Amino acid sequence: MAAPAAREVRSAPAPRAPRRPGPRLLPGWGWAILAALATTVAILGRDSAALAVAAATVAVLAAAVTVATALGPWQPRAAVARVPALLSVDSIRAAFRSGPLGRESLVDVLDRLERLILRPNLPVRTPEEAGRIVHAPEAEFLRYLASRLDEIEGST
């Protein structure tokens, strides 16, 4: 039995831009030719001002359509949500080493993350609650951070 012939692998053709709905008067290059012809008539018809002005108007409009056809349909850019950097890795490392002030900044970062991702109307902590979290023993504080991160991560 003969071995099967090797199949040629071809890449898929590039996708074409969708055609605009509505009637098409001229192809793209037709507008350029019309602009050139109207310009020629405007230059040669200088004895008749009405003919020259009309031909020049047609030439300008045809040139504008040529440029618009070459550029393609206008599509607005999609809005990109910009999220401000909360802290750099170095400042987070420093926050872990800097005691109560660092702990405060870590809790603040988690609060801002939670407001961005989960609850935009998260209430501000009372000073008593913030003090309780910041002055908790290290193991309890780390558990608190881990549980908050798990909650935020679980929602994404």
Secondary structure as UniProt FT lines:
FT   HELIX           28..44
FT   TURN            45..47
FT   HELIX           49..71
FT   HELIX           89..97
FT   HELIX           99..117
FT   TURN            120..121
FT   HELIX           127..134
FT   HELIX           138..154
//
